[in-house]
């Protein structure tokens, strides 16, 4: 495996490790073992004389030190088991309401990891210190009795640190009891996914600079592939089954530049691939060797589940799924669905103000090296509105909220073509509501909001053209 392949695997692997439930507890457990070695080494050097100058400290006998350390270690491992049980119970309860695909969000919660890590670290620390406590050795009759006391070893400083860690663990337990209800509250679950969506958008796409002058400036640039590209291209297959988690675009361009190739990437992050799925078409075919095929395939990392590393659709689908479940007849919770739509509105507004990457990718010399699936605002908007519309249209509160959401997007979206797309979604929502609902007052309100969306569309277009021509309009 070459350096490019290793880089392609390290990025998603590092994310999985950071989000794993065992990562933080494992680090804290290792740290506690190191701390026990340090404190017992200090105790062996300084002895117990330093305690004579502190009135409120009393030297422990070996039996007393063992009792303290055993009590702390036993109670900590018991509390750790109870903590883990509480976590599993809260996860089971929450995933029943919001869906199993949010399970990783709970497992990646650093507060849960830290709490379990504190209890395990305290247990291991006391266990490691306990092994160093020694009684005075039995000596033959007539031997100097002072040697008995000298052979005993009680790590006073280490025992004190263990007691302090136990007190800190009690405080962490109190925090955890407060944190668990906060974790499973549906509003906090939705907010965490919404914030993660905003963070991923900020990390993947740069902010737009300047105003959008016309529709042509935001239309996705179509890459001109060489003539007869499909006939002259070699097909690189996935070779394994799973969800595509990561594509190393930089590595693909580097391979294409090194071997003078043009690549057409077929799937996008989040797509499900099988062993016979074509990952990339590479042209010309005669330059493709088995080693190059393996190198190209290694730039695609797949796994058993989707990841938010490069897949914004995964985060959007999480919010859409929660909204769908909330609007199902068995749950009937439109206000949870409204909360999801508000966070989705925030994500769409942020996407609309970003420079989305073109499908054509060039090397440093300006040569076309790769064509990938275009990333468009229309695709993300369809992912939200087309999936939610059948569920929202049957509920009065949710349909009114979505129409208001569309009106807000009409004002915030800078591109005229994207604004007209929003208006078409508003039209589709109005028609769906007319088919799904029969209350005349609700339908009248939906129609009134739809007309407001159209008015906002016209007014925003007029103001945009006025800014571009330097005219002032009140």
C-alpha positions as CSV (number, residue, x, y, z in Angstrom):
1,X,0.0,0.0,0.0
2,X,1.5,3.3,-1.1
3,X,1.4,6.7,0.6
4,X,-1.7,7.8,-1.2
5,X,-3.6,4.7,-0.2
6,X,-2.5,5.1,3.4
7,X,-3.7,8.7,3.4
8,X,-7.1,7.7,2.0
9,X,-7.6,5.2,4.8
10,X,-6.3,7.3,7.6
11,X,-8.8,10.2,7.3
12,X,-12.0,8.1,7.8
13,X,-10.2,5.8,10.3
14,X,-9.2,8.8,12.5
15,X,-12.8,10.0,12.5
16,X,-14.1,6.6,13.5
17,X,-11.5,6.3,16.3
18,X,-12.3,9.8,17.7
19,X,-16.1,9.0,17.7
20,X,-15.7,5.5,19.2
21,X,-17.1,5.0,22.6
22,X,-13.9,3.4,23.8
23,X,-11.4,6.1,22.7
24,X,-11.6,8.5,25.6
25,X,-12.0,5.8,28.3
26,X,-9.0,4.0,27.0
27,X,-6.8,7.1,27.1
28,X,-7.9,7.8,30.6
29,X,-7.3,4.2,31.7
30,X,-3.8,4.4,30.3
31,X,-3.2,7.7,32.0
32,X,-4.4,6.3,35.4
33,X,-1.9,3.5,35.1
34,X,0.9,6.0,34.4
35,X,-0.2,8.2,37.3
36,X,-0.2,5.2,39.7
37,X,3.4,4.4,38.7
38,X,4.4,8.1,39.2
39,X,2.8,8.5,42.6
40,X,4.1,5.2,44.0
41,X,7.6,6.1,42.8
42,X,7.3,9.4,44.6
43,X,6.1,7.6,47.7
44,X,9.1,5.2,47.7
45,X,11.4,8.2,47.6
46,X,9.9,10.6,50.2
47,X,8.5,8.1,52.6
48,X,6.0,9.1,55.3
49,X,7.9,11.8,57.2
50,X,6.3,14.6,55.2
51,X,2.9,13.9,56.8
52,X,4.2,14.7,60.3
53,X,4.1,18.5,59.6
54,X,0.4,18.3,58.5
55,X,-1.9,18.0,61.5
56,X,-5.0,16.8,59.6
57,X,-3.2,14.0,57.9
58,X,-2.6,10.7,59.6
59,X,-0.4,7.9,58.4
60,X,-2.1,4.8,57.3
61,X,-1.2,1.3,58.3
62,X,-1.1,-1.3,55.5
63,X,-4.4,-2.8,56.5
64,X,-6.1,0.6,56.5
65,X,-4.6,1.5,53.1
66,X,-5.8,-1.7,51.6
67,X,-9.3,-1.2,53.0
68,X,-9.5,2.4,51.5
69,X,-8.2,1.3,48.1
70,X,-10.3,-1.8,47.9
71,X,-13.4,0.2,48.9
72,X,-12.8,2.9,46.2
73,X,-11.9,0.3,43.5
74,X,-14.9,-1.9,44.2
75,X,-17.4,1.1,44.3
76,X,-15.9,2.6,41.1
77,X,-16.3,-0.5,39.0
78,X,-19.8,-0.9,40.3
79,X,-20.7,2.6,39.4
80,X,-19.0,2.2,36.0
81,X,-21.4,-0.8,35.3
82,X,-24.4,1.3,36.4
83,X,-23.2,4.2,34.2
84,X,-22.9,1.9,31.2
85,X,-26.3,0.4,31.8
86,X,-27.8,3.9,32.0
87,X,-26.2,4.9,28.7
88,X,-27.4,1.8,26.9
89,X,-30.9,2.4,28.3
90,X,-31.0,6.0,27.2
91,X,-29.7,5.1,23.8
92,X,-32.4,2.5,23.4
93,X,-35.1,4.9,24.4
94,X,-33.9,7.7,22.2
95,X,-33.3,5.6,19.1
96,X,-36.8,4.2,19.3
97,X,-38.1,7.8,19.0
98,X,-35.7,9.4,16.6
99,X,-34.3,6.4,14.6
100,X,-31.3,4.0,14.9
101,X,-29.1,6.0,12.5
102,X,-28.6,8.5,15.3
103,X,-26.9,5.9,17.5
104,X,-23.4,7.1,16.6
105,X,-24.2,10.5,17.9
106,X,-24.8,9.1,21.3
107,X,-21.7,6.9,21.1
108,X,-19.6,10.0,20.1
109,X,-20.8,12.1,23.0
110,X,-17.6,13.1,24.8
111,X,-19.5,13.6,28.1
112,X,-20.6,10.0,28.2
113,X,-17.1,8.8,27.2
114,X,-15.5,11.1,29.9
115,X,-17.8,9.9,32.6
116,X,-17.1,6.2,31.9
117,X,-13.4,7.0,31.6
118,X,-13.3,8.7,35.1
119,X,-14.8,5.6,36.8
120,X,-12.6,3.1,35.0
121,X,-9.5,5.3,35.5
122,X,-10.2,5.5,39.3
123,X,-10.7,1.8,39.5
124,X,-7.5,1.0,37.7
125,X,-5.5,3.5,39.6
126,X,-6.6,2.1,43.0
127,X,-5.9,-1.4,41.7
128,X,-2.4,-0.5,40.6
129,X,-1.6,1.2,43.9
130,X,-3.1,-1.6,45.9
131,X,-0.6,-4.1,44.6
132,X,2.3,-2.0,46.1
133,X,1.0,-2.0,49.7
134,X,3.2,-4.4,51.8
135,X,2.9,-5.6,55.4
136,X,6.0,-5.9,57.6
137,X,7.7,-9.2,57.0
138,X,7.8,-11.8,59.7
139,X,11.4,-12.1,61.1
140,X,12.9,-14.9,63.2
141,X,12.9,-14.5,67.0
142,X,15.7,-12.4,68.4
143,X,16.0,-10.2,65.2
144,X,15.8,-6.4,65.5
145,X,12.1,-5.5,65.6
146,X,12.8,-2.1,64.0
147,X,13.4,-3.9,60.7
148,X,9.7,-5.0,60.7
149,X,8.5,-1.5,60.3
150,X,11.2,-0.7,57.8
151,X,10.1,-3.5,55.5
152,X,6.5,-2.3,55.4
153,X,5.4,0.0,52.6
154,X,2.3,2.2,52.5
155,X,2.1,4.7,49.6
156,X,0.5,7.5,51.6
157,X,0.5,10.1,48.7
158,X,-0.9,7.5,46.3
159,X,-3.7,6.6,48.7
160,X,-4.5,10.3,49.1
161,X,-4.7,10.8,45.3
162,X,-7.0,7.8,45.1
163,X,-9.4,9.3,47.7
164,X,-9.4,12.6,45.8
165,X,-10.2,10.7,42.6
166,X,-13.1,9.0,44.3
167,X,-14.4,12.4,45.5
168,X,-14.1,13.7,41.9
169,X,-15.9,10.7,40.6
170,X,-18.9,11.4,42.8
171,X,-19.0,14.9,41.3
172,X,-18.9,13.4,37.8
173,X,-21.7,11.0,38.7
174,X,-23.9,14.0,39.7
175,X,-23.1,15.6,36.4
176,X,-23.9,12.5,34.5
177,X,-27.3,12.1,36.2
178,X,-28.1,15.6,34.9
179,X,-26.5,15.0,31.5
180,X,-28.4,11.8,30.5
181,X,-31.9,13.5,30.4
182,X,-30.4,16.3,28.4
183,X,-28.8,13.9,26.0
184,X,-32.1,12.1,25.2
185,X,-34.2,15.2,24.9
186,X,-35.3,15.3,21.3
187,X,-34.7,19.1,20.9
188,X,-31.0,18.6,21.9
189,X,-30.7,15.6,19.6
190,X,-32.0,17.7,16.7
191,X,-29.8,20.7,17.6
192,X,-26.7,18.5,17.7
193,X,-27.3,17.2,14.3
194,X,-28.1,20.6,13.0
195,X,-24.9,22.1,14.4
196,X,-22.9,19.3,13.0
197,X,-24.5,20.0,9.5
198,X,-23.4,23.6,9.8
199,X,-19.9,22.7,10.8
200,X,-19.6,20.2,7.9
201,X,-20.8,22.9,5.4
202,X,-18.3,25.4,6.8
203,X,-15.5,22.8,6.5
204,X,-16.3,21.6,3.0
205,X,-17.4,24.7,1.1
206,X,-15.8,28.2,1.1
207,X,-18.0,31.2,1.6
208,X,-19.2,33.0,-1.5
209,X,-17.3,36.2,-2.3
210,X,-19.3,39.0,-3.9
211,X,-22.8,39.0,-5.4
212,X,-24.2,36.6,-7.9
213,X,-24.5,38.6,-11.1
214,X,-26.6,36.4,-13.2
215,X,-27.9,32.8,-13.6
216,X,-25.0,31.8,-15.7
217,X,-22.5,32.4,-12.9
218,X,-24.1,29.8,-10.7
219,X,-24.9,27.2,-13.3
220,X,-22.8,24.1,-12.8
221,X,-19.9,24.1,-15.4
222,X,-20.2,21.0,-17.6
223,X,-16.9,19.3,-18.2
224,X,-16.1,18.5,-21.8
225,X,-14.8,14.9,-21.7
226,X,-12.6,13.7,-24.6
227,X,-14.5,12.3,-27.6
228,X,-15.5,8.6,-27.3
229,X,-14.5,8.7,-23.6
230,X,-16.7,5.8,-22.5
231,X,-15.4,3.6,-25.3
232,X,-11.7,4.3,-24.5
233,X,-12.0,4.2,-20.7
234,X,-11.2,1.4,-18.4
235,X,-13.7,0.5,-15.7
236,X,-12.3,0.4,-12.1
237,X,-14.6,-1.8,-10.0
238,X,-15.1,-1.4,-6.2
239,X,-14.3,-5.0,-5.4
240,X,-16.2,-4.9,-2.1
241,X,-19.6,-4.0,-0.8
242,X,-20.6,-1.2,1.5
243,X,-21.3,2.5,1.9
244,X,-18.8,4.9,0.3
245,X,-17.4,6.9,3.2
246,X,-14.5,8.8,1.7
247,X,-13.1,9.7,-1.7
248,X,-9.5,11.1,-1.8
249,X,-10.0,13.6,-4.7
250,X,-6.5,15.0,-4.3
251,X,-5.0,11.5,-4.6
252,X,-7.1,10.8,-7.7
253,X,-5.9,13.9,-9.4
254,X,-2.3,13.1,-8.5
255,X,-2.6,9.6,-10.0
256,X,-4.2,11.1,-13.1
257,X,-1.5,13.7,-13.5
258,X,1.3,11.1,-13.0
259,X,0.0,8.8,-15.6
260,X,-1.6,11.4,-17.9
261,X,-5.2,10.1,-17.4
262,X,-8.7,11.6,-17.4
263,X,-11.0,10.2,-14.7
264,X,-14.8,10.2,-14.5
265,X,-15.8,9.4,-10.9
266,X,-19.2,7.6,-10.8
267,X,-20.5,7.4,-7.2
268,X,-20.6,10.1,-4.5
269,X,-19.8,9.7,-0.8
270,X,-22.8,8.0,0.9
271,X,-23.7,5.9,-2.1
272,X,-24.0,2.1,-1.6
273,X,-21.5,0.2,-3.8
274,X,-21.2,-3.5,-4.5
275,X,-18.2,-5.4,-5.7
276,X,-19.3,-4.9,-9.3
277,X,-20.0,-1.1,-9.0
278,X,-17.9,1.0,-11.3
279,X,-16.0,3.5,-9.2
280,X,-14.2,5.4,-11.9
281,X,-13.8,5.4,-15.6
282,X,-10.1,6.0,-16.6
283,X,-9.0,7.0,-20.0
284,X,-7.1,6.0,-22.1
285,X,-7.5,2.3,-21.4
286,X,-4.1,1.2,-22.7
287,X,-2.3,3.2,-19.9
288,X,-4.2,1.4,-17.1
289,X,-2.3,-1.5,-15.5
290,X,-3.5,-3.7,-12.7
291,X,-1.3,-1.7,-10.3
292,X,-2.9,1.6,-11.4
293,X,-6.4,0.0,-11.0
294,X,-5.6,-1.0,-7.5
295,X,-4.2,2.4,-6.7
296,X,-7.3,4.1,-8.1
297,X,-9.6,1.8,-6.2
298,X,-7.7,2.4,-2.9
299,X,-8.8,6.1,-3.1
300,X,-12.3,5.0,-2.3
301,X,-13.0,4.0,1.3
302,X,-16.2,2.1,2.1
303,X,-17.7,0.7,5.3
304,X,-20.8,-0.9,6.8
305,X,-22.5,2.4,7.5
306,X,-22.6,5.9,6.2
307,X,-20.3,8.6,7.6
308,X,-20.7,12.4,7.9
309,X,-17.1,13.0,6.9
310,X,-17.8,13.9,3.3
311,X,-21.5,13.0,3.1
312,X,-23.8,16.0,3.9
313,X,-26.7,14.0,2.6
314,X,-26.3,11.7,5.6
315,X,-26.8,14.6,8.1
316,X,-29.7,16.0,6.1
317,X,-31.3,12.5,6.0
318,X,-31.0,12.2,9.8
319,X,-33.0,15.4,10.3
320,X,-35.5,14.3,7.6
321,X,-35.9,10.9,9.2
322,X,-36.7,12.4,12.6
323,X,-39.2,14.7,11.0
324,X,-40.8,11.8,9.2
325,X,-41.1,9.8,12.4
326,X,-42.6,12.7,14.2
327,X,-45.3,13.1,11.5
328,X,-46.2,9.4,11.4
329,X,-49.6,8.5,12.8
330,X,-48.1,6.5,15.6
331,X,-46.2,9.5,17.0
332,X,-48.1,12.6,15.7
333,X,-45.6,15.2,17.0
334,X,-45.6,18.0,14.4
335,X,-43.6,20.4,16.7
336,X,-40.6,18.0,16.6
337,X,-40.9,18.0,12.8
338,X,-41.0,21.8,12.8
339,X,-37.8,21.9,14.8
340,X,-36.1,19.7,12.3
341,X,-37.3,21.9,9.4
342,X,-35.9,25.0,11.2
343,X,-32.4,23.4,11.4
344,X,-32.7,22.2,7.8
345,X,-33.5,25.8,6.8
346,X,-30.3,26.9,8.5
347,X,-28.3,24.4,6.6
348,X,-29.9,25.3,3.2
349,X,-29.3,29.0,3.8
350,X,-25.7,28.3,4.6
351,X,-25.3,26.1,1.5
352,X,-26.9,28.7,-0.7
353,X,-24.2,31.2,0.3
354,X,-21.4,28.8,-0.5
355,X,-19.2,28.3,-3.6
356,X,-20.1,24.7,-4.5
357,X,-17.4,22.8,-6.4
358,X,-17.6,22.4,-10.1
359,X,-17.8,18.9,-11.6
360,X,-14.6,19.4,-13.6
361,X,-11.3,19.3,-11.7
362,X,-8.0,20.4,-13.2
363,X,-4.4,20.0,-12.3
364,X,-1.8,22.8,-11.8
365,X,-1.2,23.0,-15.5
366,X,-4.9,23.5,-16.3
367,X,-5.4,20.1,-17.8
368,X,-8.7,18.3,-17.2
369,X,-8.0,15.4,-14.9
370,X,-11.2,14.4,-13.2
371,X,-15.0,14.8,-13.6
372,X,-17.1,14.1,-10.5
373,X,-20.8,14.3,-9.8
374,X,-21.7,18.0,-9.4
375,X,-22.7,19.4,-6.0
376,X,-25.8,21.6,-6.4
377,X,-28.2,23.5,-4.2
378,X,-31.1,22.0,-6.1
379,X,-30.0,18.5,-5.1
380,X,-30.0,19.3,-1.4
381,X,-33.3,21.2,-1.6
382,X,-34.9,18.2,-3.3
383,X,-33.5,16.0,-0.6
384,X,-35.3,18.0,2.0
385,X,-38.6,19.1,0.4
386,X,-39.3,16.1,-1.9
387,X,-38.8,13.6,0.9
388,X,-40.8,15.6,3.5
389,X,-43.6,16.9,1.3
390,X,-45.9,13.8,1.5
391,X,-45.7,13.8,5.3
392,X,-45.9,17.5,5.8
393,X,-48.8,18.0,3.4
394,X,-51.2,16.1,5.7
395,X,-50.5,18.1,8.8
396,X,-51.7,21.7,9.3
397,X,-48.9,22.9,11.5
398,X,-46.1,21.3,9.6
399,X,-47.3,22.5,6.2
400,X,-47.7,26.0,7.4
401,X,-44.2,25.9,8.9
402,X,-42.7,24.5,5.7
403,X,-44.3,27.2,3.6
404,X,-42.9,29.9,5.9
405,X,-39.6,28.1,5.6
406,X,-39.8,28.4,1.8
407,X,-40.6,32.1,2.1
408,X,-37.6,32.7,4.3
409,X,-35.3,30.8,1.9
410,X,-36.7,32.9,-1.0
411,X,-35.3,36.0,0.7
412,X,-32.0,34.5,1.9
413,X,-30.9,32.6,-1.2
414,X,-28.7,34.8,-3.5
415,X,-29.1,33.0,-6.8
416,X,-32.2,33.9,-9.0
417,X,-32.3,30.3,-10.3
418,X,-32.3,28.8,-6.8
419,X,-35.0,31.3,-5.7
420,X,-37.2,30.1,-8.6
421,X,-36.5,26.5,-7.5
422,X,-37.7,27.4,-4.0
423,X,-40.9,28.8,-5.5
424,X,-41.5,25.6,-7.5
425,X,-41.2,23.6,-4.2
426,X,-43.7,26.0,-2.7
427,X,-46.1,25.4,-5.6
428,X,-45.7,21.6,-5.2
429,X,-46.4,21.9,-1.4
430,X,-49.6,23.9,-2.0
431,X,-50.9,21.3,-4.4
432,X,-50.0,18.4,-2.1
433,X,-51.9,20.2,0.8
434,X,-54.9,20.6,-1.4
435,X,-55.0,16.9,-2.0
436,X,-54.2,15.8,1.6
437,X,-56.2,18.3,3.6
438,X,-59.9,19.4,3.5
439,X,-60.1,22.2,6.0
440,X,-60.9,25.3,4.1
441,X,-59.3,27.7,6.5
442,X,-56.0,25.8,6.5
443,X,-56.0,25.7,2.7
444,X,-56.7,29.4,2.5
445,X,-53.8,30.1,4.8
446,X,-51.5,27.9,2.7
447,X,-52.6,29.7,-0.5
448,X,-52.0,33.0,1.2
449,X,-48.5,32.0,2.3
450,X,-47.8,30.7,-1.2
451,X,-48.7,34.1,-2.7
452,X,-46.4,35.7,-0.3
453,X,-43.6,33.5,-1.5
454,X,-44.3,34.6,-5.1
455,X,-44.3,38.2,-4.0
456,X,-41.0,37.8,-2.2
457,X,-39.6,36.1,-5.2
458,X,-40.5,39.0,-7.5
459,X,-39.4,41.6,-5.0
460,X,-36.1,40.0,-4.3
461,X,-35.3,39.6,-8.0
462,X,-36.1,43.2,-8.5
463,X,-33.9,44.4,-5.7
464,X,-31.1,42.1,-6.9
465,X,-31.2,43.6,-10.4
466,X,-31.3,47.1,-8.9
467,X,-28.2,46.4,-6.9
468,X,-26.4,45.1,-9.9
469,X,-27.3,48.2,-12.0
470,X,-26.6,50.6,-9.2
471,X,-30.2,51.7,-8.8
472,X,-31.8,52.4,-5.4
473,X,-35.2,50.9,-4.6
474,X,-37.0,51.4,-1.4
